[in-house]
């Protein structure tokens, strides 16, 4: 196997941590001796051992480490957080070489791990498959470098361009396969956001049901606190934030956060970052989606187009961006966009 193949294996391992380690990045690590993998690991859960620790623990013959190369998807941490610095463990075992895909922009690392390795006489190479690493940890890099979460827009529309009927009913535009995929996405992101009308007319639960994973933070917008009835999103089963222009307060698992109207959309994202949210998936409705599009505060859009049609209804948002992927899901077409 080549260096690229070993690093790709590390990326494959890192991906297993998606949805489990935020606000930390996903990281994978592979340890190679004379062309053979002798250890591997990934960051499995926030607050628990990092990828390098798990990889070193998996090596049966630790005496091989000084003659081994470590492939890691992100610069090893050099600071004390919930766990000790990973770089100290690599130095302790005197590994021969460390190949890193991406430097860590987090201020407490940011080149410090690489410097410590070099100071210990360990050969370091940086940048192998860096573009793959940037894509894999795009949520982490966006949050760390901008202090805003990564924003994913998601909606389903009919073949003739409607996201709901005129009575706001939007259920079952997409098919079962598409809806199952959406639950997988929910398990991968930190938060899920909807607007007042979606809560009022769809009464969504916004949890993970058709997939195994952690429920995201539930977020909804109710500028004037008009939603006084009992809705699933206010049932107290999952931490939930209501963004409004009236007041800030707590009611059990439900938090009300006041945001000034003149910077409402940006203010939501700034506050979510303060809640350690690195990614948010916005599931509607059309008014909320348009607000984020018009504010140019989105990073990715995932649009399902079904074969169904409505005679009339609420039009889908208009989006201008780069199409980066498209796939067919049992009749539904899923297209992924990124901003120009």
Helices and strands as residue ranges (DSSP letters): H 3-14, G 15-17, E 28-33, E 36-42, H 51-57, G 62-67, E 69-74, H 86-92, E 97-102, H 112-119, E 123-126, H 130-136, H 138-146, E 150-157, E 162-164, H 176-188, E 191-194, H 196-202, E 217-221, G 232-234, E 240-244, E 249-251, E 254-258, G 261-263, H 264-274, E 279-282, H 286-294, E 300-305, E 314-315, E 322-329, E 332-338
